[in-house]
Amino acid sequence: MLSVLDIFRVGIGPSSSHTVGPIRIGRRFTERLRRQGKLAQTHEVYAVLQGSLAFTGKGHHTPKAVILGLLGLKPESLDPAEADALVARVNTEHKLKLGGDFDINFDPEKHIVFDYETRSDIHPNGIKMRALNEAGKSIAMRTYFSTGGGFIASKQQLQKPIKDDLIKIDTTAPEPFRFGSAAELLDFCAAEGKAIHEIIYANEDAKRPRSNTDDMLDNIAKVMMASIDRGLNTSGILPGGLEVTRRAPGIWKKLHAGGLSNEREELFDWLNVYAMAVNEENASGGQVVTAPTNGAAGIIPAVIRHYCAGEDGDITGDEEKIRTFLLTAGGIGLLYKQRASISGAEMGCQGEVGVACSMAAGGLAAVWGGDPDQVASAAEIGMEHNLGLTCDPVGGLVQIPCIERNAIGAVKAANAARLALHSTGKTKVSLDQVIETMRQTGLDMSSKYKETSQGGLAVNVVEC
């Protein structure tokens, strides 16, 4: 099984599918060349972007991401400012230090190709990588897919036969509680008398020492809180040409100036400002945590900040509460990743903001003392009211409607958790049923509404 630490990845904006994934693809192809002894022979590298990576790649900084990956950088450790300088140098000099070691010719206008015609039946986010030697002969070629949340896979990996239509579980894996559905997860909770986060903890314990898991969870929380802080304190216009003004700092100042008419307004504004701060940082290419994607990165941090960490964002003393939240939310995220998808190019925004809302609702219900059934109910409610949500970014940028959509998603998550805690008895709709409904809805949804900017707001706002 995947780890919850695979769901929460540190990277840079604006997109986990279009930025974080392509960085990892460029690096993986480079390392493959190195293992095969072909790195020193490589004279040129071509990257052909397909599907939504072609249609919205420019607005999502995919060319920049490919370059960073070929340079050998990792999304979780690179410095955004240094990365921008490296990419600017490549754009100016038309040279690239492949894997950080060997100079090759690389003109982004020539070597990064936008293929708007090729459509893959495997996944819509494809990148075909090809290396040539000095004689112009192809010495390596491989197709990769960015499958959402920073996850990547080669064509060969995704074409492996799967016996079960939804998920194949490795029965030789070391985890004590291997679950392929919410029903199986809840059965484990009932049989063991454990909460969901305790079941997830046990699986993580099989992968690494508990102290290491805690350190990584705490680091994830700290990066989330830092992204909020930067967003609250950085003013200006977001890049990309839409001239969108950062709004979080202004709302933040109003909150501290007082004058709100009632507590309900205040609740909405606190969640709004935290979520928008993260997604304004994401839109500017700053460091965020995929939760489960960059486009939906603000929802979980906003809910954690308001209900677990407090206004100052210092997690000291709140680590146990936040770990419970992240483990529970991460376990729910695993269900979506394994049974459906968290890729906007496959599912629309229901697979990003919808999943983040579901995860945050479950995590908050757990922190508020909900039992496993109530946690699952909260997650179900969080998704049920995001079904059919389209991904139609204006100008191919993760700004409109994405930033506000995270604010709305954070408020929905809190309300879903409250509704679940008020519920008694067995619910009419299960978490598994709503995940399957999301999957079917995503399959039926037109590609115009799945991160291609060919329909919805992306078309009508421009026309108006």
C-alpha positions as CSV (number, residue, x, y, z in Angstrom):
1,M,0.0,0.0,0.0
2,L,1.0,3.6,-0.5
3,S,2.0,5.7,2.5
4,V,0.1,8.7,3.7
5,L,3.4,10.5,3.3
6,D,3.0,9.8,-0.4
7,I,-0.2,11.9,-0.3
8,F,1.4,14.9,1.4
9,R,4.4,15.9,-0.8
10,V,6.4,19.1,-0.4
11,G,6.9,20.8,-3.7
12,I,6.4,24.1,-5.6
13,G,3.4,25.6,-7.3
14,P,1.3,26.0,-9.2
15,S,0.4,22.4,-10.0
16,S,1.2,19.0,-8.6
17,S,0.3,17.4,-12.0
18,H,1.8,20.0,-14.2
19,T,4.8,21.1,-12.1
20,V,5.8,18.7,-9.4
21,G,5.1,15.6,-11.6
22,P,7.1,16.9,-14.6
23,I,10.0,17.8,-12.3
24,R,10.1,14.2,-11.1
25,I,9.7,12.9,-14.7
26,G,12.6,14.9,-16.0
27,R,14.8,13.7,-13.1
28,R,13.7,10.1,-13.5
29,F,14.5,10.1,-17.2
30,T,17.9,11.7,-16.4
31,E,18.6,9.1,-13.7
32,R,17.6,6.3,-16.1
33,L,20.1,7.6,-18.7
34,R,22.7,7.6,-15.9
35,R,22.0,4.0,-14.9
36,Q,22.2,2.9,-18.5
37,G,25.6,4.7,-19.0
38,K,24.1,7.1,-21.6
39,L,24.2,10.4,-19.8
40,A,27.6,11.4,-21.2
41,Q,26.5,10.4,-24.7
42,T,23.5,12.6,-24.6
43,H,23.7,15.7,-26.8
44,E,20.0,16.8,-26.8
45,V,16.8,15.9,-25.0
46,Y,13.3,16.4,-26.3
47,A,10.2,16.5,-24.1
48,V,6.8,16.2,-25.8
49,L,3.9,17.4,-23.6
50,Q,0.6,15.7,-24.3
51,G,-3.0,16.1,-23.1
52,S,-3.7,18.7,-20.5
53,L,0.1,19.2,-20.0
54,A,0.0,20.6,-23.5
55,F,-3.2,22.6,-23.3
56,T,-2.4,24.3,-19.9
57,G,1.3,23.6,-19.5
58,K,2.4,27.1,-20.1
59,G,0.1,28.6,-17.4
60,H,1.1,25.7,-15.0
61,H,4.9,26.2,-15.6
62,T,5.4,22.8,-17.1
63,P,8.3,23.8,-19.3
64,K,10.1,25.2,-16.3
65,A,9.4,22.0,-14.4
66,V,10.8,19.8,-17.2
67,I,14.0,21.9,-17.1
68,L,14.3,21.7,-13.3
69,G,14.0,17.9,-13.5
70,L,16.6,17.5,-16.3
71,L,18.9,19.6,-14.1
72,G,18.5,16.9,-11.5
73,L,16.6,19.0,-8.9
74,K,14.0,17.5,-6.5
75,P,10.7,19.4,-5.9
76,E,10.8,18.8,-2.2
77,S,14.2,20.3,-1.7
78,L,14.7,23.0,-4.4
79,D,14.7,26.7,-3.6
80,P,12.1,28.5,-5.7
81,A,14.2,31.6,-6.2
82,E,17.3,29.6,-7.2
83,A,15.2,27.5,-9.5
84,D,13.9,30.6,-11.3
85,A,17.5,31.7,-11.8
86,L,18.6,28.4,-13.2
87,V,15.7,28.3,-15.7
88,A,16.3,31.9,-16.8
89,R,19.9,30.9,-17.5
90,V,18.8,27.9,-19.7
91,N,16.3,30.2,-21.5
92,T,19.1,32.7,-22.3
93,E,22.1,30.4,-23.0
94,H,20.2,27.5,-24.6
95,K,22.5,25.1,-22.6
96,L,21.5,22.7,-19.8
97,K,23.7,20.8,-17.3
98,L,22.0,17.4,-17.6
99,G,21.7,15.8,-14.2
100,G,23.9,18.6,-12.9
101,D,26.9,17.0,-14.7
102,F,26.9,17.2,-18.5
103,D,26.3,20.2,-20.7
104,I,23.8,19.7,-23.5
105,N,22.1,21.9,-26.1
106,F,18.7,22.8,-24.9
107,D,16.5,25.5,-26.3
108,P,13.1,25.3,-24.5
109,E,11.3,26.7,-27.6
110,K,12.7,23.8,-29.7
111,H,13.2,21.0,-27.2
112,I,9.9,21.3,-25.3
113,V,7.1,20.4,-27.8
114,F,3.4,21.0,-27.1
115,D,1.5,18.1,-28.7
116,Y,-2.2,19.1,-28.8
117,E,-3.3,16.1,-31.0
118,T,-2.1,12.9,-29.3
119,R,-4.6,11.5,-26.8
120,S,-3.6,8.6,-24.6
121,D,-6.1,6.0,-23.4
122,I,-3.8,5.4,-20.4
123,H,-3.8,8.9,-18.8
124,P,-4.3,12.4,-20.2
125,N,-1.1,13.8,-18.7
126,G,1.7,12.3,-20.8
127,I,5.3,13.4,-21.4
128,K,7.4,11.6,-24.1
129,M,11.1,12.0,-23.3
130,R,13.8,11.3,-26.0
131,A,17.6,11.6,-25.8
132,L,19.8,12.0,-28.9
133,N,23.5,11.6,-29.3
134,E,25.8,14.0,-31.1
135,A,25.0,12.3,-34.4
136,G,21.3,13.0,-33.9
137,K,20.5,9.3,-33.3
138,S,17.9,8.5,-30.6
139,I,19.6,6.6,-27.8
140,A,16.7,6.5,-25.3
141,M,13.0,7.1,-25.3
142,R,10.4,6.7,-22.6
143,T,6.8,7.9,-22.0
144,Y,5.8,9.0,-18.5
145,F,2.5,10.1,-17.0
146,S,1.9,12.6,-14.3
147,T,-1.1,11.0,-12.5
148,G,-2.0,13.6,-9.9
149,G,-0.6,14.8,-6.6
150,G,2.9,14.7,-7.8
151,F,2.7,10.9,-8.5
152,I,4.3,9.7,-11.8
153,A,4.5,6.4,-13.6
154,S,6.0,5.2,-16.8
155,K,3.8,3.8,-19.7
156,Q,5.2,0.4,-18.9
157,Q,4.1,0.6,-15.3
158,L,0.5,1.8,-16.1
159,Q,0.1,-0.9,-18.7
160,K,0.8,-3.8,-16.3
161,P,-2.3,-6.0,-16.0
162,I,-4.5,-5.4,-12.9
163,K,-6.7,-8.3,-11.8
164,D,-9.2,-6.2,-9.9
165,D,-11.0,-3.4,-11.8
166,L,-10.3,-0.9,-9.0
167,I,-7.2,-1.8,-7.0
168,K,-4.6,-4.5,-6.7
169,I,-3.3,-5.1,-3.2
170,D,0.1,-6.6,-2.7
171,T,-0.6,-9.4,-0.2
172,T,3.2,-9.8,0.5
173,A,3.4,-6.2,1.7
174,P,4.4,-5.7,5.4
175,E,1.5,-3.6,6.5
176,P,-0.7,-5.3,9.1
177,F,-3.9,-3.6,7.9
178,R,-4.1,-3.7,4.1
179,F,-7.3,-2.2,3.0
180,G,-8.7,-1.6,-0.4
181,S,-12.0,0.1,0.6
182,A,-13.5,2.3,3.3
183,A,-15.5,-0.7,4.4
184,E,-12.4,-2.8,5.0
185,L,-10.8,0.1,6.9
186,L,-13.9,0.5,9.1
187,D,-13.9,-3.3,9.7
188,F,-10.3,-3.2,10.9
189,C,-11.3,-0.3,13.3
190,A,-14.2,-2.3,14.7
191,A,-12.3,-5.5,15.1
192,E,-9.2,-3.9,16.7
193,G,-11.1,-1.3,18.7
194,K,-8.9,1.4,17.1
195,A,-9.5,4.8,15.5
196,I,-8.7,5.3,11.8
197,H,-5.5,7.2,12.6
198,E,-4.3,4.3,14.8
199,I,-4.8,1.9,11.9
200,I,-2.9,4.1,9.6
201,Y,-0.2,4.6,12.2
202,A,0.2,0.8,12.4
203,N,0.7,0.6,8.7
204,E,3.2,3.4,8.7
205,D,5.1,1.6,11.6
206,A,5.7,-1.3,9.2
207,K,7.5,1.0,6.9
208,R,9.7,3.0,9.3
209,P,10.2,3.8,13.0
210,R,7.3,5.8,14.6
211,S,9.6,8.6,15.5
212,N,10.5,9.1,11.8
213,T,6.9,9.1,10.8
214,D,6.1,11.7,13.5
215,D,9.1,13.9,12.3
216,M,7.8,13.8,8.7
217,L,4.3,14.5,9.7
218,D,5.4,17.5,11.8
219,N,7.5,18.8,8.9
220,I,4.5,18.6,6.6
221,A,2.5,20.6,9.1
222,K,5.3,23.2,9.5
223,V,5.6,23.6,5.7
224,M,1.8,24.1,5.5
225,M,1.9,26.7,8.2
226,A,4.8,28.5,6.6
227,S,3.0,28.7,3.3
228,I,0.0,30.3,5.1
229,D,2.4,32.8,6.7
230,R,4.1,33.8,3.5
231,G,0.7,34.2,1.8
232,L,-0.6,36.4,4.6
233,N,2.4,38.7,4.4
234,T,3.0,38.9,0.6
235,S,1.1,41.5,-1.4
236,G,1.1,42.2,-5.1
237,I,-0.1,40.8,-8.4
238,L,0.1,37.1,-9.2
239,P,2.2,36.2,-12.3
240,G,0.7,34.9,-15.5
241,G,-1.1,37.9,-17.2
242,L,-4.5,37.8,-15.5
243,E,-3.5,40.6,-13.2
244,V,-5.1,38.9,-10.2
245,T,-4.3,40.7,-6.9
246,R,-3.3,38.8,-3.8
247,R,-6.3,39.2,-1.5
248,A,-5.2,37.3,1.6
249,P,-3.1,40.1,3.1
250,G,-5.9,42.6,2.9
251,I,-8.4,40.2,4.5
252,W,-5.8,39.3,7.2
253,K,-5.5,43.0,8.1
254,K,-9.3,43.5,8.3
255,L,-9.5,40.5,10.6
256,H,-7.0,42.0,13.0
257,A,-8.6,45.4,12.8
258,G,-11.8,43.9,14.1
259,G,-15.3,45.1,13.3
260,L,-16.9,41.8,12.2
261,S,-20.6,41.7,12.9
262,N,-20.8,38.1,14.3
263,E,-18.9,34.9,15.0
264,R,-20.2,33.2,11.8
265,E,-18.6,35.9,9.6
266,E,-15.4,35.5,11.6
267,L,-15.3,31.7,11.1
268,F,-15.7,32.0,7.4
269,D,-13.1,34.7,7.1
270,W,-10.5,32.9,9.1
271,L,-10.9,29.8,6.9
272,N,-11.1,31.9,3.8
273,V,-7.9,33.8,4.5
274,Y,-5.8,30.8,5.4
275,A,-6.9,28.8,2.3
276,M,-6.4,31.8,0.0
277,A,-3.0,32.5,1.4
278,V,-1.8,29.1,0.5
279,N,-3.2,29.1,-2.9
280,E,-1.9,32.5,-3.7
281,E,1.5,31.2,-2.7
282,N,0.9,28.2,-5.0
283,A,-0.1,30.4,-7.9
284,S,3.1,32.4,-7.5
285,G,5.2,29.2,-7.7
286,G,6.0,29.1,-4.0
287,Q,6.5,26.1,-1.7
288,V,3.4,24.3,-0.7
289,V,2.3,20.7,0.3
290,T,0.2,18.7,-2.1
291,A,-2.9,18.0,-0.1
292,P,-3.7,15.9,-2.1
293,T,-2.7,18.2,-5.0
294,N,-1.3,21.7,-5.4
295,G,-4.5,23.1,-6.9
296,A,-6.3,22.0,-3.6
297,A,-3.4,22.7,-1.3
298,G,-5.1,25.4,0.8
299,I,-8.0,23.4,2.3
300,I,-6.3,21.1,4.7
301,P,-3.8,23.7,6.0
302,A,-6.6,26.2,6.5
303,V,-8.7,23.8,8.6
304,I,-5.6,22.7,10.6
305,R,-4.6,26.3,11.3
306,H,-8.0,27.4,12.5
307,Y,-8.9,24.3,14.5
308,C,-5.6,22.8,15.6
309,A,-2.6,25.1,15.5
310,G,-4.0,28.5,16.3
311,E,-3.5,32.0,14.8
312,D,0.3,32.0,15.2
313,G,0.7,28.7,13.3
314,D,3.1,27.4,15.9
315,I,2.4,23.6,16.1
316,T,4.3,23.2,19.4
317,G,2.1,21.4,21.9
318,D,-0.5,20.5,19.2
319,E,1.6,17.9,17.4
320,E,-0.6,14.9,18.5
321,K,-3.8,16.6,17.4
322,I,-2.3,17.5,14.0
323,R,-0.8,14.1,13.5
324,T,-4.2,12.6,14.2
325,F,-5.7,15.0,11.6
326,L,-3.0,14.2,8.9
327,L,-3.1,10.5,9.4
328,T,-6.9,10.3,9.2
329,A,-7.0,12.7,6.2
330,G,-4.2,10.8,4.5
331,G,-5.9,7.5,5.0
332,I,-9.0,8.9,3.3
333,G,-6.8,10.3,0.5
334,L,-5.3,6.9,-0.1
335,L,-8.8,5.5,-0.8
336,Y,-9.4,8.1,-3.5
337,K,-6.0,7.7,-5.0
338,Q,-6.3,3.9,-5.1
339,R,-9.9,3.5,-6.0
340,A,-10.4,6.5,-8.3
341,S,-8.0,9.4,-9.0
342,I,-6.8,12.7,-7.6
343,S,-5.9,14.1,-11.0
344,G,-7.9,17.1,-12.3
345,A,-7.1,15.9,-15.8
346,E,-9.0,12.7,-15.1
347,M,-11.7,13.6,-12.6
348,G,-12.1,17.4,-12.9
349,C,-11.8,19.5,-9.8
350,Q,-14.0,17.0,-7.8
351,G,-10.8,14.9,-7.8
352,E,-8.8,17.8,-6.3
353,V,-10.8,20.3,-4.3
354,G,-13.5,17.6,-3.7
355,V,-11.0,15.1,-2.4
356,A,-9.3,17.7,-0.3
357,C,-12.6,18.8,1.2
358,S,-13.4,15.1,2.0
359,M,-10.0,14.5,3.6
360,A,-10.2,17.7,5.7
361,A,-13.7,16.9,6.8
362,G,-12.6,13.4,8.0
363,G,-9.5,14.7,9.7
364,L,-11.5,17.4,11.5
365,A,-14.2,14.9,12.6
366,A,-11.4,12.7,14.1
367,V,-9.9,15.7,16.0
368,W,-13.3,16.6,17.3
369,G,-13.7,13.1,18.8
370,G,-15.8,11.4,16.1
371,D,-15.8,7.6,15.9
372,P,-14.6,5.9,12.7
373,D,-18.1,5.7,11.3
374,Q,-18.6,9.5,11.8
375,V,-15.2,10.2,10.3
376,A,-16.2,8.2,7.2
377,S,-19.5,10.0,7.1
378,A,-17.8,13.4,7.3
379,A,-15.5,12.4,4.4
380,E,-18.5,11.2,2.4
381,I,-20.4,14.4,3.0
382,G,-17.4,16.5,2.0
383,M,-17.3,14.7,-1.4
384,E,-21.0,14.3,-2.0
385,H,-21.4,18.0,-2.3
386,N,-18.5,18.5,-4.7
387,L,-19.6,15.8,-7.2
388,G,-19.4,17.0,-10.7
389,L,-17.0,19.9,-9.9
390,T,-15.2,20.9,-13.1
391,C,-11.7,22.0,-13.7
392,D,-11.8,25.0,-16.0
393,P,-8.9,27.3,-15.0
394,V,-9.1,30.7,-16.7
395,G,-6.0,31.3,-18.9
396,G,-4.6,27.9,-17.9
397,L,-3.6,29.4,-14.6
398,V,-4.3,28.0,-11.1
399,Q,-5.9,31.3,-10.0
400,I,-9.5,31.7,-11.2
401,P,-11.6,29.9,-9.9
402,C,-9.0,27.8,-8.0
403,I,-8.0,30.2,-5.2
404,E,-11.5,31.0,-4.1
405,R,-12.6,27.4,-4.6
406,N,-10.1,26.4,-1.8
407,A,-11.7,28.9,0.5
408,I,-15.2,27.5,-0.2
409,G,-13.8,24.0,0.2
410,A,-12.4,24.7,3.7
411,V,-15.8,26.0,4.9
412,K,-17.5,23.0,3.4
413,A,-15.1,20.7,5.2
414,A,-15.9,22.2,8.6
415,N,-19.6,22.0,7.9
416,A,-19.4,18.4,6.7
417,A,-17.6,17.4,9.9
418,R,-20.2,19.1,12.1
419,L,-23.1,17.4,10.2
420,A,-21.4,14.0,10.6
421,L,-21.0,14.4,14.3
422,H,-24.7,15.2,14.6
423,S,-25.6,12.0,12.8
424,T,-26.6,8.8,14.5
425,G,-26.9,5.3,13.1
426,K,-25.8,4.0,9.7
427,T,-25.8,6.6,6.9
428,K,-27.6,6.1,3.6
429,V,-24.6,6.8,1.4
430,S,-21.2,5.2,2.2
431,L,-17.8,6.6,1.6
432,D,-17.1,3.8,-0.9
433,Q,-20.2,4.6,-2.8
434,V,-19.4,8.3,-3.1
435,I,-15.8,7.5,-4.2
436,E,-17.1,5.2,-6.9
437,T,-19.7,7.9,-7.9
438,M,-16.9,10.4,-8.3
439,R,-14.9,8.0,-10.4
440,Q,-17.8,7.4,-12.7
441,T,-18.7,11.1,-12.9
442,G,-15.1,11.8,-13.9
443,L,-15.1,9.2,-16.6
444,D,-18.3,10.7,-18.0
445,M,-17.2,14.3,-17.8
446,S,-16.1,16.0,-21.1
447,S,-12.4,16.6,-21.5
448,K,-13.3,20.3,-21.9
449,Y,-13.9,20.4,-18.1
450,K,-10.8,18.5,-17.1
451,E,-7.9,20.9,-16.9
452,T,-7.7,21.7,-20.6
453,S,-9.1,25.2,-20.3
454,Q,-11.4,24.4,-23.3
455,G,-14.7,24.9,-21.6
456,G,-16.5,26.6,-18.7
457,L,-15.1,29.7,-17.1
458,A,-11.9,29.3,-19.1
459,V,-13.9,30.0,-22.3
460,N,-16.6,32.3,-21.0
461,V,-14.5,34.7,-18.9
462,V,-12.2,35.3,-21.9
463,E,-15.1,35.8,-24.2
464,C,-16.7,38.3,-21.9
